[in-house]
Amino acid sequence: MSPQRRQLVLITTLLAMLLAVVAWSYSAMSQAKANASATAKDLAECSKLAQMIQQTRRQPQLVGDHELAFTDLSRQIEEAAEKQGIHTDAIVRISPEPARRLGRTAYREQPTRIELRQATLKQLLGLMHQLTATSPSLRIRGIRLSAPRSESDDQTWNTEFTLSHLQYSPDKNP
């Protein structure tokens, strides 16, 4: 092969490699630009949600002025569960705990533990939302999810959560 031909092949090979590097660089830059755009949208959404949380935290918390009877609360829980498609047999336990004063305030908190078996996350969240939306003095205080022992359905969960009723109850003996 003549030196001129060898030089032409070498230059052509180098140009082809240079074009390949340019194409790869452009592809990587386009992907990075798309990722940056998606991240900016996510950041804007997170900032919006954070502002909503801050506004909600500044609002006064609604409380009840009387103790919620256990039978009334049980009825509310069972009705809300049925509306979410949770059969009442799935409610394993509703057990109230003693009310306790919140520090040195005029408020008492009445926690109630609820245990459910084999409910979907959609049903659980719907139940919790419905309970807290219908009665502003009710709050969810803790949630524990566990997978059911049977492998029959990977969409259902066993759940324990604490539903808390906040009430205004000034101490009669300060």
OpenMM code with the backbone's topology and positions (N, CA, C; nanometers):
from openmm import Vec3, app, unit

residues = "MET SER PRO GLN ARG ARG GLN LEU VAL LEU ILE THR THR LEU LEU ALA MET LEU LEU ALA VAL VAL ALA TRP SER TYR SER ALA MET SER GLN ALA LYS ALA ASN ALA SER ALA THR ALA LYS ASP LEU ALA GLU CYS SER LYS LEU ALA GLN MET ILE GLN GLN THR ARG ARG GLN PRO GLN LEU VAL GLY ASP HIS GLU LEU ALA PHE THR ASP LEU SER ARG GLN ILE GLU GLU ALA ALA GLU LYS GLN GLY ILE HIS THR ASP ALA ILE VAL ARG ILE SER PRO GLU PRO ALA ARG ARG LEU GLY ARG THR ALA TYR ARG GLU GLN PRO THR ARG ILE GLU LEU ARG GLN ALA THR LEU LYS GLN LEU LEU GLY LEU MET HIS GLN LEU THR ALA THR SER PRO SER LEU ARG ILE ARG GLY ILE ARG LEU SER ALA PRO ARG SER GLU SER ASP ASP GLN THR TRP ASN THR GLU PHE THR LEU SER HIS LEU GLN TYR SER PRO ASP LYS ASN PRO".split()
positions = [
    Vec3(0.0856, -0.1160, 0.0000),
    Vec3(0.0000, 0.0000, 0.0000),
    Vec3(0.0909, 0.1232, 0.0000),
    Vec3(0.0549, 0.2188, -0.0812),
    Vec3(0.1373, 0.3375, -0.0938),
    Vec3(0.1190, 0.4272, 0.0291),
    Vec3(0.2182, 0.5077, 0.0597),
    Vec3(0.2089, 0.5953, 0.1770),
    Vec3(0.0925, 0.6928, 0.1663),
    Vec3(0.0603, 0.7407, 0.0478),
    Vec3(-0.0517, 0.8345, 0.0336),
    Vec3(-0.1843, 0.7643, 0.0627),
    Vec3(-0.1955, 0.6390, 0.0131),
    Vec3(-0.3182, 0.5636, 0.0366),
    Vec3(-0.3315, 0.5313, 0.1854),
    Vec3(-0.2225, 0.4930, 0.2509),
    Vec3(-0.2228, 0.4629, 0.3926),
    Vec3(-0.2641, 0.5876, 0.4723),
    Vec3(-0.2131, 0.7023, 0.4339),
    Vec3(-0.2467, 0.8280, 0.5004),
    Vec3(-0.3956, 0.8595, 0.4817),
    Vec3(-0.4491, 0.8342, 0.3626),
    Vec3(-0.5912, 0.8574, 0.3357),
    Vec3(-0.6795, 0.7651, 0.4210),
    Vec3(-0.6417, 0.6383, 0.4332),
    Vec3(-0.7174, 0.5432, 0.5168),
    Vec3(-0.7115, 0.5871, 0.6636),
    Vec3(-0.5962, 0.6283, 0.7091),
    Vec3(-0.5802, 0.6733, 0.8472),
    Vec3(-0.6653, 0.7969, 0.8748),
    Vec3(-0.6641, 0.8944, 0.7845),
    Vec3(-0.7436, 1.0167, 0.8014),
    Vec3(-0.8919, 0.9822, 0.7989),
    Vec3(-0.9344, 0.8948, 0.7092),
    Vec3(-1.0743, 0.8539, 0.7007),
    Vec3(-1.1168, 0.7832, 0.8295),
    Vec3(-1.0339, 0.6963, 0.8809),
    Vec3(-1.0636, 0.6246, 1.0062),
    Vec3(-1.0738, 0.7233, 1.1228),
    Vec3(-0.9818, 0.8173, 1.1292),
    Vec3(-0.9850, 0.9171, 1.2357),
    Vec3(-1.1109, 1.0040, 1.2265),
    Vec3(-1.1497, 1.0441, 1.1054),
    Vec3(-1.2711, 1.1229, 1.0870),
    Vec3(-1.3950, 1.0434, 1.1279),
    Vec3(-1.3993, 0.9155, 1.0931),
    Vec3(-1.5127, 0.8309, 1.1313),
    Vec3(-1.5202, 0.8186, 1.2833),
    Vec3(-1.4064, 0.8000, 1.3492),
    Vec3(-1.4039, 0.7912, 1.4961),
    Vec3(-1.4452, 0.9234, 1.5583),
    Vec3(-1.3989, 1.0343, 1.5004),
    Vec3(-1.4353, 1.1663, 1.5509),
    Vec3(-1.5862, 1.1886, 1.5382),
    Vec3(-1.6445, 1.1494, 1.4245),
    Vec3(-1.7894, 1.1609, 1.4062),
    Vec3(-1.8647, 1.0737, 1.5064),
    Vec3(-1.8142, 0.9548, 1.5349),
    Vec3(-1.8774, 0.8660, 1.6327),
    Vec3(-1.8735, 0.9286, 1.7725),
    Vec3(-1.7606, 0.9893, 1.8076),
    Vec3(-1.7482, 1.0556, 1.9383),
    Vec3(-1.8432, 1.1747, 1.9465),
    Vec3(-1.8565, 1.2511, 1.8405),
    Vec3(-1.9480, 1.3657, 1.8373),
    Vec3(-2.0920, 1.3174, 1.8530),
    Vec3(-2.1288, 1.2116, 1.7817),
    Vec3(-2.2653, 1.1578, 1.7915),
    Vec3(-2.2934, 1.1077, 1.9331),
    Vec3(-2.1983, 1.0354, 1.9918),
    Vec3(-2.2156, 0.9856, 2.1292),
    Vec3(-2.2271, 1.1026, 2.2268),
    Vec3(-2.1439, 1.2048, 2.2101),
    Vec3(-2.1478, 1.3220, 2.2985),
    Vec3(-2.2819, 1.3938, 2.2872),
    Vec3(-2.3330, 1.4073, 2.1650),
    Vec3(-2.4624, 1.4730, 2.1450),
    Vec3(-2.5741, 1.3927, 2.2104),
    Vec3(-2.5687, 1.2608, 2.1979),
    Vec3(-2.6689, 1.1744, 2.2600),
    Vec3(-2.6637, 1.1871, 2.4125),
    Vec3(-2.5436, 1.1841, 2.4686),
    Vec3(-2.5284, 1.1977, 2.6142),
    Vec3(-2.5773, 1.3343, 2.6611),
    Vec3(-2.5483, 1.4398, 2.5850),
    Vec3(-2.5929, 1.5744, 2.6214),
    Vec3(-2.7457, 1.5839, 2.6156),
    Vec3(-2.8068, 1.5236, 2.5140),
    Vec3(-2.9536, 1.5260, 2.5018),
    Vec3(-3.0178, 1.4534, 2.6188),
    Vec3(-2.9620, 1.3392, 2.6568),
    Vec3(-3.0150, 1.2635, 2.7701),
    Vec3(-2.9995, 1.3426, 2.8997),
    Vec3(-2.8857, 1.4065, 2.9187),
    Vec3(-2.8637, 1.4879, 3.0383),
    Vec3(-2.9608, 1.6056, 3.0426),
    Vec3(-2.9893, 1.6648, 2.9284),
    Vec3(-3.0837, 1.7762, 2.9216),
    Vec3(-3.2245, 1.7294, 2.9589),
    Vec3(-3.2641, 1.6127, 2.9082),
    Vec3(-3.3962, 1.5576, 2.9416),
    Vec3(-3.4046, 1.5257, 3.0910),
    Vec3(-3.2986, 1.4692, 3.1467),
    Vec3(-3.2960, 1.4393, 3.2907),
    Vec3(-3.3038, 1.5667, 3.3738),
    Vec3(-3.2335, 1.6702, 3.3309),
    Vec3(-3.2361, 1.7977, 3.4038),
    Vec3(-3.3757, 1.8592, 3.3991),
    Vec3(-3.4422, 1.8489, 3.2856),
    Vec3(-3.5781, 1.9016, 3.2730),
    Vec3(-3.6744, 1.8262, 3.3646),
    Vec3(-3.6648, 1.6940, 3.3670),
    Vec3(-3.7512, 1.6135, 3.4538),
    Vec3(-3.7232, 1.6436, 3.6007),
    Vec3(-3.5972, 1.6605, 3.6354),
    Vec3(-3.5600, 1.6919, 3.7732),
    Vec3(-3.6139, 1.8287, 3.8138),
    Vec3(-3.6095, 1.9238, 3.7235),
    Vec3(-3.6626, 2.0577, 3.7532),
    Vec3(-3.8130, 2.0511, 3.7774),
    Vec3(-3.8843, 1.9714, 3.6990),
    Vec3(-4.0285, 1.9539, 3.7203),
    Vec3(-4.0561, 1.8884, 3.8556),
    Vec3(-3.9773, 1.7854, 3.8888),
    Vec3(-3.9932, 1.7186, 4.0182),
    Vec3(-3.9663, 1.8151, 4.1335),
    Vec3(-3.8636, 1.8971, 4.1193),
    Vec3(-3.8306, 1.9949, 4.2228),
    Vec3(-3.9449, 2.0944, 4.2414),
    Vec3(-4.0016, 2.1402, 4.1317),
    Vec3(-4.1134, 2.2351, 4.1397),
    Vec3(-4.2329, 2.1705, 4.2110),
    Vec3(-4.2619, 2.0453, 4.1788),
    Vec3(-4.3729, 1.9746, 4.2427),
    Vec3(-4.3459, 1.9536, 4.3920),
    Vec3(-4.2226, 1.9160, 4.4263),
    Vec3(-4.1866, 1.8971, 4.5677),
    Vec3(-4.1964, 2.0288, 4.6444),
    Vec3(-4.1518, 2.1363, 4.5832),
    Vec3(-4.1610, 2.2675, 4.6484),
    Vec3(-4.3062, 2.3064, 4.6711),
    Vec3(-4.3901, 2.2800, 4.5734),
    Vec3(-4.5330, 2.3096, 4.5864),
    Vec3(-4.5942, 2.2277, 4.7009),
    Vec3(-4.5613, 2.0983, 4.7069),
    Vec3(-4.6145, 2.0129, 4.8133),
    Vec3(-4.5608, 2.0558, 4.9508),
    Vec3(-4.4346, 2.0954, 4.9567),
    Vec3(-4.3771, 2.1415, 5.0833),
    Vec3(-4.4477, 2.2681, 5.1317),
    Vec3(-4.4804, 2.3592, 5.0402),
    Vec3(-4.5541, 2.4802, 5.0776),
    Vec3(-4.6926, 2.4453, 5.1300),
    Vec3(-4.7580, 2.3481, 5.0650),
    Vec3(-4.8903, 2.3060, 5.1108),
    Vec3(-4.8826, 2.2456, 5.2517),
    Vec3(-4.7783, 2.1682, 5.2773),
    Vec3(-4.7604, 2.1086, 5.4098),
    Vec3(-4.7394, 2.2182, 5.5131),
    Vec3(-4.6562, 2.3170, 5.4812),
    Vec3(-4.6309, 2.4267, 5.5748),
    Vec3(-4.7584, 2.5053, 5.6031),
    Vec3(-4.8387, 2.5309, 5.5004),
    Vec3(-4.9646, 2.6023, 5.5210),
    Vec3(-5.0589, 2.5212, 5.6088),
    Vec3(-5.0641, 2.3916, 5.5863),
    Vec3(-5.1507, 2.3053, 5.6664),
    Vec3(-5.1041, 2.3015, 5.8114),
    Vec3(-4.9736, 2.3009, 5.8336),
    Vec3(-4.9210, 2.2979, 5.9703),
    Vec3(-4.9560, 2.4243, 6.0476),
    Vec3(-4.9688, 2.5360, 5.9770),
    Vec3(-4.9998, 2.6627, 6.0436),
    Vec3(-5.1472, 2.6750, 6.0803),
    Vec3(-5.2320, 2.5937, 6.0168),
    Vec3(-5.3745, 2.6000, 6.0472),
    Vec3(-5.4002, 2.5389, 6.1845),
    Vec3(-5.4982, 2.5921, 6.2557),
    Vec3(-5.5273, 2.5342, 6.3867),
    Vec3(-5.5802, 2.3919, 6.3713),
    Vec3(-5.5405, 2.3076, 6.4640),
    Vec3(-5.5865, 2.1707, 6.4626),
    Vec3(-5.7231, 2.1631, 6.5280),
    Vec3(-5.8155, 2.0987, 6.4608),
    Vec3(-5.9499, 2.0865, 6.5141),
    Vec3(-5.9537, 1.9747, 6.6177),
    Vec3(-6.0247, 1.9976, 6.7240),
    Vec3(-6.0348, 1.8984, 6.8302),
    Vec3(-6.1807, 1.8830, 6.8692),
    Vec3(-6.2088, 1.7698, 6.9317),
    Vec3(-6.3428, 1.7468, 6.9820),
    Vec3(-6.3586, 1.8077, 7.1199),
    Vec3(-6.4829, 1.8320, 7.1581),
    Vec3(-6.5063, 1.8877, 7.2914),
    Vec3(-6.5584, 1.7829, 7.3876),
    Vec3(-6.5636, 1.6592, 7.3424),
    Vec3(-6.6087, 1.5507, 7.4287),
    Vec3(-6.5368, 1.4222, 7.3883),
    Vec3(-6.5399, 1.3270, 7.4769),
    Vec3(-6.4766, 1.1988, 7.4497),
    Vec3(-6.5637, 1.1216, 7.3515),
    Vec3(-6.5008, 1.0620, 7.2541),
    Vec3(-6.5718, 0.9846, 7.1540),
    Vec3(-6.6000, 0.8462, 7.2120),
    Vec3(-6.7259, 0.8069, 7.2146),
    Vec3(-6.7632, 0.6773, 7.2702),
    Vec3(-6.7049, 0.5662, 7.1839),
    Vec3(-6.6608, 0.4594, 7.2498),
    Vec3(-6.5983, 0.3484, 7.1796),
    Vec3(-6.6942, 0.2872, 7.0775),
    Vec3(-6.8204, 0.2752, 7.1120),
    Vec3(-6.9171, 0.2164, 7.0184),
    Vec3(-6.9339, 0.3048, 6.8950),
    Vec3(-6.9349, 0.4364, 6.9149),
    Vec3(-6.9459, 0.5281, 6.8010),
    Vec3(-6.8228, 0.5179, 6.7106),
    Vec3(-6.7059, 0.5131, 6.7734),
    Vec3(-6.5826, 0.5034, 6.6963),
    Vec3(-6.5771, 0.3705, 6.6213),
    Vec3(-6.6139, 0.2620, 6.6865),
    Vec3(-6.6148, 0.1308, 6.6203),
    Vec3(-6.7094, 0.1317, 6.5009),
    Vec3(-6.8249, 0.1916, 6.5191),
    Vec3(-6.9221, 0.1998, 6.4101),
    Vec3(-6.8645, 0.2804, 6.2941),
    Vec3(-6.7991, 0.3935, 6.3252),
    Vec3(-6.7373, 0.4772, 6.2216),
    Vec3(-6.6321, 0.3986, 6.1442),
    Vec3(-6.5495, 0.3239, 6.2171),
    Vec3(-6.4421, 0.2469, 6.1537),
    Vec3(-6.5015, 0.1391, 6.0633),
    Vec3(-6.6013, 0.0664, 6.1125),
    Vec3(-6.6615, -0.0405, 6.0339),
    Vec3(-6.7321, 0.0141, 5.9094),
    Vec3(-6.8019, 0.1265, 5.9231),
    Vec3(-6.8699, 0.1872, 5.8077),
    Vec3(-6.7686, 0.2351, 5.7042),
    Vec3(-6.6623, 0.2984, 5.7515),
    Vec3(-6.5585, 0.3465, 5.6593),
    Vec3(-6.4900, 0.2287, 5.5902),
    Vec3(-6.4668, 0.1208, 5.6644),
    Vec3(-6.4036, 0.0022, 5.6048),
    Vec3(-6.4919, -0.0565, 5.4958),
    Vec3(-6.6203, -0.0687, 5.5224),
    Vec3(-6.7121, -0.1237, 5.4223),
    Vec3(-6.7176, -0.0359, 5.2975),
    Vec3(-6.7130, 0.0966, 5.3152),
    Vec3(-6.7139, 0.1866, 5.2000),
    Vec3(-6.5885, 0.1705, 5.1145),
    Vec3(-6.4805, 0.1263, 5.1767),
    Vec3(-6.3550, 0.1073, 5.1031),
    Vec3(-6.3398, -0.0358, 5.0523),
    Vec3(-6.4428, -0.1182, 5.0720),
    Vec3(-6.4383, -0.2558, 5.0230),
    Vec3(-6.3650, -0.3511, 5.1158),
    Vec3(-6.3454, -0.3113, 5.2401),
    Vec3(-6.2815, -0.3978, 5.3390),
    Vec3(-6.3926, -0.4664, 5.4168),
    Vec3(-6.3962, -0.5984, 5.4099),
    Vec3(-6.5004, -0.6735, 5.4805),
    Vec3(-6.4771, -0.6622, 5.6308),
    Vec3(-6.5841, -0.6601, 5.7079),
    Vec3(-6.5699, -0.6430, 5.8536),
    Vec3(-6.4939, -0.7588, 5.9172),
    Vec3(-6.4899, -0.8759, 5.8506),
    Vec3(-6.4094, -0.9874, 5.9035),
    Vec3(-6.2602, -0.9563, 5.8983),
    Vec3(-6.2205, -0.8630, 5.8124),
    Vec3(-6.0789, -0.8260, 5.8012),
    Vec3(-6.0346, -0.7392, 5.9195),
    Vec3(-6.1313, -0.6827, 5.9923),
    Vec3(-6.0969, -0.6031, 6.1110),
    Vec3(-6.0763, -0.7001, 6.2269),
    Vec3(-5.9513, -0.7205, 6.2623),
    Vec3(-5.9168, -0.8166, 6.3663),
    Vec3(-5.9409, -0.7575, 6.5046),
    Vec3(-5.9046, -0.6308, 6.5204),
    Vec3(-5.9130, -0.5717, 6.6541),
    Vec3(-5.9310, -0.4212, 6.6454),
    Vec3(-6.0142, -0.3708, 6.7362),
    Vec3(-6.0263, -0.2269, 6.7622),
    Vec3(-6.0152, -0.2151, 6.9131),
    Vec3(-5.9017, -0.1675, 6.9596),
    Vec3(-5.8829, -0.1630, 7.1053),
    Vec3(-5.8430, -0.0225, 7.1513),
    Vec3(-5.9325, 0.0393, 7.2294),
    Vec3(-5.9020, 0.1728, 7.2811),
    Vec3(-5.7975, 0.1647, 7.3924),
    Vec3(-5.7179, 0.2676, 7.4007),
    Vec3(-5.6189, 0.2793, 7.5076),
    Vec3(-5.6604, 0.3946, 7.5968),
    Vec3(-5.6057, 0.4019, 7.7165),
    Vec3(-5.6441, 0.5120, 7.8063),
    Vec3(-5.6058, 0.6484, 7.7483),
    Vec3(-5.6930, 0.7454, 7.7701),
    Vec3(-5.6642, 0.8823, 7.7255),
    Vec3(-5.5504, 0.9388, 7.8086),
    Vec3(-5.4696, 1.0212, 7.7454),
    Vec3(-5.3579, 1.0828, 7.8181),
    Vec3(-5.3521, 1.2315, 7.7840),
    Vec3(-5.3152, 1.3088, 7.8830),
    Vec3(-5.3032, 1.4523, 7.8643),
    Vec3(-5.1774, 1.4810, 7.7838),
    Vec3(-5.1862, 1.5771, 7.6958),
    Vec3(-5.0724, 1.6172, 7.6136),
    Vec3(-4.9936, 1.7248, 7.6877),
    Vec3(-4.8922, 1.6809, 7.7564),
    Vec3(-4.8088, 1.7742, 7.8326),
    Vec3(-4.8904, 1.8490, 7.9364),
    Vec3(-4.8681, 1.9781, 7.9446),
    Vec3(-4.9421, 2.0629, 8.0397),
    Vec3(-5.0484, 2.1444, 7.9676),
    Vec3(-5.1025, 2.0885, 7.8635),
    Vec3(-5.2026, 2.1593, 7.7850),
    Vec3(-5.3430, 2.1218, 7.8313),
    Vec3(-5.4401, 2.1842, 7.7710),
    Vec3(-5.5802, 2.1551, 7.8020),
    Vec3(-5.6350, 2.0469, 7.7085),
    Vec3(-5.5476, 1.9699, 7.6484),
    Vec3(-5.5894, 1.8695, 7.5513),
    Vec3(-5.5538, 1.7290, 7.5975),
    Vec3(-5.6423, 1.6362, 7.5617),
    Vec3(-5.6184, 1.4946, 7.5888),
    Vec3(-5.6252, 1.4196, 7.4563),
    Vec3(-5.5482, 1.3131, 7.4505),
    Vec3(-5.5454, 1.2303, 7.3307),
    Vec3(-5.5933, 1.0903, 7.3675),
    Vec3(-5.6914, 1.0407, 7.2923),
    Vec3(-5.7473, 0.9077, 7.3144),
    Vec3(-5.7046, 0.8187, 7.1979),
    Vec3(-5.5979, 0.7376, 7.2148),
    Vec3(-5.5545, 0.6506, 7.1045),
    Vec3(-5.6374, 0.5217, 7.0988),
    Vec3(-5.6583, 0.4727, 6.9785),
    Vec3(-5.7266, 0.3455, 6.9561),
    Vec3(-5.6468, 0.2685, 6.8525),
    Vec3(-5.6077, 0.1468, 6.8875),
    Vec3(-5.5318, 0.0625, 6.7951),
    Vec3(-5.6285, -0.0189, 6.7100),
    Vec3(-5.5989, -0.0217, 6.5811),
    Vec3(-5.6826, -0.0942, 6.4867),
    Vec3(-5.5930, -0.1906, 6.4102),
    Vec3(-5.6378, -0.3150, 6.4005),
    Vec3(-5.5615, -0.4165, 6.3289),
    Vec3(-5.6491, -0.4738, 6.2179),
    Vec3(-5.5948, -0.4718, 6.0966),
    Vec3(-5.6658, -0.5222, 5.9782),
    Vec3(-5.5829, -0.6315, 5.9131),
    Vec3(-5.6500, -0.7243, 5.8476),
    Vec3(-5.5826, -0.8317, 5.7738),
    Vec3(-5.6202, -0.8253, 5.6268),
    Vec3(-5.5223, -0.8447, 5.5444),
    Vec3(-5.5351, -0.8596, 5.4000),
    Vec3(-5.6212, -0.7521, 5.3339),
    Vec3(-5.5709, -0.6309, 5.3381),
    Vec3(-5.6339, -0.5187, 5.2680),
    Vec3(-5.5287, -0.4584, 5.1748),
    Vec3(-5.5738, -0.4049, 5.0633),
    Vec3(-5.4801, -0.3430, 4.9690),
    Vec3(-5.4398, -0.2045, 5.0217),
    Vec3(-5.3312, -0.1542, 4.9685),
    Vec3(-5.2863, -0.0207, 5.0096),
    Vec3(-5.3905, 0.0844, 4.9740),
    Vec3(-5.4565, 0.0684, 4.8596),
    Vec3(-5.5602, 0.1620, 4.8200),
    Vec3(-5.6744, 0.1610, 4.9219),
    Vec3(-5.7157, 0.0430, 4.9655),
    Vec3(-5.8222, 0.0330, 5.0656),
    Vec3(-5.7783, 0.0951, 5.1983),
    Vec3(-5.6547, 0.0660, 5.2397),
    Vec3(-5.6039, 0.1186, 5.3673),
    Vec3(-5.5980, 0.2710, 5.3665),
    Vec3(-5.5408, 0.3261, 5.2595),
    Vec3(-5.5307, 0.4718, 5.2516),
    Vec3(-5.6681, 0.5361, 5.2416),
    Vec3(-5.7576, 0.4726, 5.1675),
    Vec3(-5.8944, 0.5235, 5.1586),
    Vec3(-5.9636, 0.5230, 5.2937),
    Vec3(-5.9449, 0.4151, 5.3693),
    Vec3(-6.0036, 0.4051, 5.5035),
    Vec3(-5.9496, 0.5150, 5.5944),
    Vec3(-5.8184, 0.5301, 5.5979),
    Vec3(-5.7575, 0.6310, 5.6841),
    Vec3(-5.7999, 0.7714, 5.6440),
    Vec3(-5.8047, 0.7958, 5.5141),
    Vec3(-5.8471, 0.9283, 5.4669),
    Vec3(-5.9924, 0.9539, 5.5054),
    Vec3(-6.0775, 0.8562, 5.4849),
    Vec3(-6.2189, 0.8747, 5.5156),
    Vec3(-6.2405, 0.8998, 5.6644),
    Vec3(-6.1693, 0.8267, 5.7499),
    Vec3(-6.1848, 0.8461, 5.8944),
    Vec3(-6.1430, 0.9866, 5.9366),
    Vec3(-6.0299, 1.0326, 5.8860),
    Vec3(-5.9798, 1.1643, 5.9274),
    Vec3(-6.0547, 1.2778, 5.8590),
    Vec3(-6.1105, 1.2533, 5.7415),
    Vec3(-6.1841, 1.3591, 5.6712),
    Vec3(-6.3233, 1.3791, 5.7303),
    Vec3(-6.3866, 1.2711, 5.7757),
    Vec3(-6.5229, 1.2832, 5.8295),
    Vec3(-6.5232, 1.3364, 5.9715),
    Vec3(-6.4165, 1.3149, 6.0445),
    Vec3(-6.4090, 1.3649, 6.1814),
    Vec3(-6.2753, 1.4364, 6.1999),
    Vec3(-6.2752, 1.5707, 6.1978),
    Vec3(-6.1493, 1.6456, 6.2026),
    Vec3(-6.0676, 1.6246, 6.3299),
    Vec3(-6.1285, 1.5718, 6.4349),
    Vec3(-6.0526, 1.5510, 6.5581),
    Vec3(-5.9782, 1.4175, 6.5576),
    Vec3(-5.9952, 1.3375, 6.4536),
    Vec3(-5.9248, 1.2094, 6.4423),
    Vec3(-5.7973, 1.2262, 6.3613),
    Vec3(-5.6905, 1.1633, 6.4089),
    Vec3(-5.5603, 1.1672, 6.3412),
    Vec3(-5.5016, 1.0271, 6.3393),
    Vec3(-5.4265, 0.9967, 6.2356),
    Vec3(-5.3520, 0.8715, 6.2294),
    Vec3(-5.2167, 0.8985, 6.2945),
    Vec3(-5.1809, 0.8194, 6.3956),
    Vec3(-5.0570, 0.8435, 6.4698),
    Vec3(-4.9455, 0.7456, 6.4376),
    Vec3(-4.9752, 0.6281, 6.3923),
    Vec3(-4.8694, 0.5324, 6.3613),
    Vec3(-4.9252, 0.4226, 6.2725),
    Vec3(-4.8436, 0.3750, 6.1799),
    Vec3(-4.8859, 0.2706, 6.0874),
    Vec3(-4.7761, 0.1661, 6.0803),
    Vec3(-4.8174, 0.0407, 6.0848),
    Vec3(-4.7220, -0.0689, 6.0670),
    Vec3(-4.7809, -0.1671, 5.9669),
    Vec3(-4.7095, -0.1872, 5.8579),
    Vec3(-4.7529, -0.2803, 5.7537),
    Vec3(-4.6683, -0.4061, 5.7606),
    Vec3(-4.7309, -0.5195, 5.7348),
    Vec3(-4.6560, -0.6445, 5.7234),
    Vec3(-4.7222, -0.7289, 5.6158),
    Vec3(-4.6407, -0.8072, 5.5482),
    Vec3(-4.6929, -0.8941, 5.4427),
    Vec3(-4.7661, -1.0105, 5.5074),
    Vec3(-4.8774, -1.0529, 5.4492),
    Vec3(-4.9474, -1.1679, 5.5049),
    Vec3(-4.8627, -1.2932, 5.4923),
    Vec3(-4.8853, -1.3887, 5.5803),
    Vec3(-4.8053, -1.5116, 5.5799),
    Vec3(-4.8303, -1.5958, 5.4551),
    Vec3(-4.9508, -1.5938, 5.4041),
    Vec3(-4.9805, -1.6728, 5.2841),
    Vec3(-4.9284, -1.5995, 5.1611),
    Vec3(-4.8853, -1.6744, 5.0647),
    Vec3(-4.8306, -1.6178, 4.9411),
    Vec3(-4.9388, -1.6015, 4.8347),
    Vec3(-5.0646, -1.6119, 4.8732),
    Vec3(-5.1727, -1.6134, 4.7755),
    Vec3(-5.1898, -1.4797, 4.7031),
    Vec3(-5.1662, -1.3709, 4.7704),
    Vec3(-5.1910, -1.2407, 4.7080),
    Vec3(-5.0835, -1.1429, 4.7526),
    Vec3(-5.0048, -1.0929, 4.6586),
    Vec3(-4.8978, -1.0002, 4.6938),
    Vec3(-4.9434, -0.8557, 4.6956),
    Vec3(-5.0742, -0.8307, 4.6784),
    Vec3(-5.1276, -0.6952, 4.6784),
    Vec3(-5.1881, -0.6558, 4.8129),
    Vec3(-5.2034, -0.7514, 4.9038),
    Vec3(-5.2678, -0.7210, 5.0315),
    Vec3(-5.1649, -0.7176, 5.1434),
    Vec3(-5.2022, -0.6447, 5.2478),
    Vec3(-5.1135, -0.6240, 5.3614),
    Vec3(-5.1912, -0.6415, 5.4912),
    Vec3(-5.1199, -0.6831, 5.5938),
    Vec3(-5.1732, -0.6795, 5.7291),
    Vec3(-5.1281, -0.5464, 5.7875),
    Vec3(-5.2163, -0.4808, 5.8597),
    Vec3(-5.1879, -0.3454, 5.9053),
    Vec3(-5.2287, -0.3264, 6.0502),
    Vec3(-5.1472, -0.2532, 6.1207),
    Vec3(-5.1824, -0.2024, 6.2531),
    Vec3(-5.1619, -0.0530, 6.2472),
    Vec3(-5.2631, 0.0219, 6.2900),
    Vec3(-5.2434, 0.1663, 6.2974),
    Vec3(-5.3150, 0.2203, 6.4195),
    Vec3(-5.2702, 0.3369, 6.4631),
    Vec3(-5.3288, 0.4017, 6.5794),
    Vec3(-5.4065, 0.5224, 6.5314),
    Vec3(-5.5329, 0.5235, 6.5677),
    Vec3(-5.6221, 0.6347, 6.5377),
    Vec3(-5.6370, 0.7128, 6.6671),
    Vec3(-5.6077, 0.8403, 6.6612),
    Vec3(-5.6067, 0.9211, 6.7828),
    Vec3(-5.7173, 1.0263, 6.7767),
    Vec3(-5.7927, 1.0362, 6.8849),
    Vec3(-5.8983, 1.1369, 6.8962),
    Vec3(-5.8476, 1.2448, 6.9909),
    Vec3(-5.8360, 1.3654, 6.9411),
    Vec3(-5.7878, 1.4772, 7.0207),
    Vec3(-5.9080, 1.5534, 7.0746),
    Vec3(-5.9074, 1.5808, 7.2039),
    Vec3(-6.0213, 1.6502, 7.2644),
    Vec3(-5.9752, 1.7603, 7.3584),
    Vec3(-6.0563, 1.8632, 7.3641),
    Vec3(-6.0298, 1.9743, 7.4563),
    Vec3(-6.0879, 1.9344, 7.5908),
    Vec3(-6.0016, 1.9309, 7.6906),
    Vec3(-6.0436, 1.8878, 7.8235),
    Vec3(-5.9577, 1.9604, 7.9274),
    Vec3(-5.9959, 2.0827, 7.9632),
    Vec3(-5.9143, 2.1577, 8.0590),
    Vec3(-5.9065, 2.0840, 8.1930),
    Vec3(-5.7877, 2.0898, 8.2525),
    Vec3(-5.7668, 2.0263, 8.3821),
    Vec3(-5.8440, 2.1045, 8.4873),
    Vec3(-5.9288, 2.0362, 8.5596),
    Vec3(-6.0120, 2.1011, 8.6613),
    Vec3(-5.9309, 2.1375, 8.7858),
    Vec3(-5.8169, 2.0701, 8.8066),
    Vec3(-5.7301, 2.0960, 8.9224),
    Vec3(-5.5920, 2.1387, 8.8736),
    Vec3(-5.5737, 2.2654, 8.8349),
    Vec3(-5.4440, 2.3090, 8.7813),
    Vec3(-5.3332, 2.3059, 8.8828),
] * unit.nanometer
topology = app.Topology()
chain = topology.addChain("A")
for resn in residues:
    res = topology.addResidue(resn, chain)
    for name in ("N", "CA", "C"):
        topology.addAtom(name, app.Element.getBySymbol(name[0]), res)
